[in-house]
Amino acid sequence: MSTKPHKTGNGALMRRFLPYLIKYKGVLFFDLFCAALTTLCDIALPTIMRTLTNTVSAAALTVDTVLRMAALYFVLRIIDGAASYFMSGIGHIMGVHIETDMRRDAFDHLLRLDHTYYNNTKVGQIMGRITNDLFDVTEFAHHCPEEFFIAGIKIVASFVILCQASIPLTLIVFACVPLMGVVSVKLNHKLRERFRQQRFQIGELNATIEDSLLGQRVVKAFAAEDLEREKFEQGNREFEKIKTLGYHAMAAFNTSTRMFDGLMYFVVILAGGLSLVYGAISAGDLVAYVLYVSTLIATIRRIVEFAEQFQRGMTGIERFAE
């Protein structure tokens, strides 16, 4: 007998996971500091382009100004490269340490359980919880705080700077963000449910394979190969069905994101173009505006794409906690 997957709130799962993350808080804080540094280039580039465009429009652009702007951006790129190296290396290693700690605790807990648990639980499910399920926790531990931290900085910075160019246009663009958030959350719930079902079914499939391989002598003695093949095929087809539904949910999620991307660019082209025609915004401000909106959209898209990894990580934590 195996326990069907059930839903646990993200808040409860995060409370269970935080002690493992806090253990490496020094590395985490430095990782977030590096994440802040990597946002400097994305935030600075539109401002540099606005300065150059407005200066050339005023016929005051000089070689000295261009060289200073180029030197500033070059320095920012060096900083970005150093910070990215740390985030990709040490940050991921922190995730490996957390995965190792969780796997050790899970194994220690299994050693303390009585025979009743093992009689009622398939070994394939147990193995899945302390191996495959924790693989995604490594990526989750590193990327979850990092991605949301970067997104927060970029969204706030973009809003403040865009308001300096045009408050009405900024309010129209950012009005799309809550709607996008509502749709994304709804589709995220469906996506997480599919991932949870996948994890459960792969555990069932592992258990079927294990039972068949360990009992090969009995299978051959009773000529039960066809029965074992039928049991495996049934589980394999069920996993195929669940995974297919998961990709349908992922496709709907990604499509909704692209639709909102197009909507925000449409607003910028229409409202920004009209503002330029009527002199409500300068050419340099519009250039910077388009670049900042591109940064904003890229940030939202990155969070949306991270949602798949987030749901896999939360599912892994959930199965670990169970």
N, C-alpha and C positions, 0 to 999 in steps of 0.2 A: 504494500500500500504506500502511496506517495501523496504528499500534501500538495493540493492545488495552489497555484500562485495567488496571492492576495495583495491588495494595494495597501501600501504604507505611505503616510504623508511625507512630503519632502522635508518638512521641518523636523520631524522625528528622526529621519534618516541622517540629516545633517548633524543633529545633536549627537548621534551615535558615532559619526565620523570625525567630528571636530577634535576629540582628544588625540587622535592619531596625527592630525594636521598641526595642532598646537605644539606638539613635541618638536617640530622643526620650524618653529615660528621665526627664528633668526634668518634661516634660508628663505622662508616665505616672504618676509618683509623686504629683504634685499631683492628678491625676484620681482616684487611689486614696484620697487624703486626703479629697477631696470625697465620694467614695463612702462613706467611713466616717461623714462628717457626716450624710449622708442616712439612715443607719440609726438615728440618734439618736431621731427621732420614732417610728419603728416599735417601738423597744425601750422608750422612755419611756412611751408611751401606756398599755400594760397596767399598769405600775407606778402611774401616776397614778390610773387607775380603781380599782385595788386599794386605794390609800390612801383615796380618797373613800368607797368601799363599806364598808371596815372602820371608818372614822371615823363614818359615819352609823349603822352597826350598834351602835357603842358610844355613840351619842347625844352625840358630841363634835364633830360637824361644824359649822363656823362659816362665815359669809360670808367672813371673812379667809382661811380655808383654801382655799375654792373659788377666790377671786380669785388667790391665789398659784399654785395649780395651773394655772389658766387662763393666767396670765401666762407661766409657765414653758413651757407648750405652745406659746403664741403665738411666743415667742422661738425655740423649736426649729423652728417652721414657717418663720420668716424665714430661718434658717440653711439649712434644707432647700431652700428656693426658690433661694437664691444658689448653693448647691452643685450643684443640679440644672441650673441654667442653664449653669454651666461644663461639666459632664459632657456635656450635649446639644450644646453648641457646640464648644468647643475640643477636647474629646475626640474628636468625629467628624472634626474637621479634621486631627487627628493621624493618623487612619486614612486620610484622603485623601492626606496626605504619604507615608505608607508605601506606599500603592497606586501612587503616582506613581514612587517610587523603584524599586519592583519592576518596573513596566512599562518603565522606562528600562533597567534591567539586562537584562531579557528581550530587548528590542529590540537592545541592544548585542551580546548573545550571538548573536542571529539573524544579525547582519551578519557575524559571524566564521565561520559555518558554510559548508561547501563545497557544491558543486552536487549532490553525492550525496544530501544530506539533503533538499533541495528536490525532487529527482526522486522520492524515496520517501515524501514526506509531503504530505498535502493542505493547500493554503493555508488552507482553511476551518478546519481543526483548529488551525493556527498562529495565525490571527487570534483564534479563540476563547480561546486560552490567554493572549493578551496584552491582551484587552479584557474579555469577559464574566466569565472566571474570576477576574479580579482585583477585580471590583466587590464581591463578597462578602468579599474580604479587608479592605476598608475597615471594614465592620461588625465583622468578626471581631477586627481589631486593637484596636478601641476597647472592645468589649463583653466579650471573653474574659477578660482580667485583672480587669476591673471586676465582672462578674457573679459570678465565683468568689470574689473578695475579699469582696463584700457577703454572699454566701451563707455564707462561713466565719464572719464576724462574727456574723451572726444565729443560726446554728445553735449556736455555742458559747455565746453570750449567753443564748439561749433555754434551753439545757440547764442552765446554772448557775442561772438564776433559777427555772426550773421545779422543780429539785431542792430549792430552799428551800421551796417550797410542799408538795411531796409526792414523795419519792424513788421509792417503788414505782410510782406513777402515771406518773412521768417515764420510768422504765425500760421500762414497758409500751409507752408511746407511741413511744419511740425504738427499740424493738425492731422496729418496722415499717420504719424507715428503711433498714437494710441490705438487707432483702428487696426493698424498692422499688429500691434501687441496683442489685442483681443483675439484676432484670427490665429496668430501664432500659438498662443497659449492653448486654445481649443484644439488645434491640430497636434500640439505637443502631447496632450493627454492621450490622444489616440495612438501616437507614435510610441509612447512609453508602454502602453498596454501591449502593443505588438511585440516590443522587445522583451517584455516580461514573459509573454507566451513562448517566444523563441527560446529563452533560457530554460524554461520548464521543459519544453519538448526535447531540446538537445540532451537534457539530463535523462529523460525517459529513453531516448534513443541509445545513449551510452549504456544505460542499465540493461537494455535488451541485448546489445552487443556483448556486454560483459557476461550476462547469464548464458548466452549461447556459446561463447568461447570457453568459459570455465566448465561448461557441462557437455563438451564435445563427445566424451566417452559415452555418456548416457544417450545423447542424440544419435550417435552412430549405432549404439546397441539396439535402439528401438526404431531405427531407420526413420527418424523424425526430421530429416533435413528439410523436407517441403514445408512442414509446420513452422520450423524456425525461419525459413525464408519468407513465409507469409507474414509472420509477426514482425520481422524486420522491415518488409516492404510497407506494411501498414504504418509503422512509426515513421519511416522515411518519407512517405507521401504526406503524412500529417505535418511534418516539419517543413516540407516544400510548400504546402498550402499556407501555413502560418507566415513563412518568410516572404511569400509572394504578397500577402496582405500587408506585410510590413513595408515592402517597397512601394505599394500603392499609397500608403499613408505618407511615406517619405516624399513621393512625387507630388502629392497634393500640397505638402508643406513647402517644398522648394518652389513650386509654381506660384503659390500665393506670394512668396517673397519677391519673385521677379515681377509680378503684376504691380506690387506696391512700389518697387523701384521705378518702373515705367511711369506710374502716376506722379511720383515726386519730380522726376525729370520733366514731365509734361507741364507741371505747375511752374517750374523754373523757366522753361522756354516761353510759355505764354505770359505769365505775370512779369517775369524778368525782362522779356523783350518789350512789353508795353511800358514798363517803368523806364527803360532806356530811351524809348521813343519820346516820352513826355518829360525827360530830363529829371526823373525822380531818383536816378541812380547813375553813377559814372561807369564808364567802360571798365576801368580797373576793378571797381567794386563788383561788377557783374562777373568778371573773370574769376575773382576770388570767391564769389558766391557759388558759381558752378563747381569750383574745386572743393569748396567746403561741403557742398551738398553731396559731391562724389565721395568725399571722406565719410560723411554721415551714412550714406547708403552702404558703403563698403563695411563700415562698422556694424550696422544692423545686420547685413548679410553674414558677416563673420559670426555674430552671435547666433543667428538662425542656423548656420551650418554647424556651429558648436553644439546646438541643441541636441543633435543626434548623439554626439559623444557624451553630452550631459545625461541624457536619458539612459545610455548604456552604463555610465558610471553609477547613476542612482539605482539602476536595476541590480548592478553588482553589489552595491552596498546593502540593498534590501535583502538579497539572498544571503549575504554574509551575516546580516543581523538576525535573520530567521534561524 
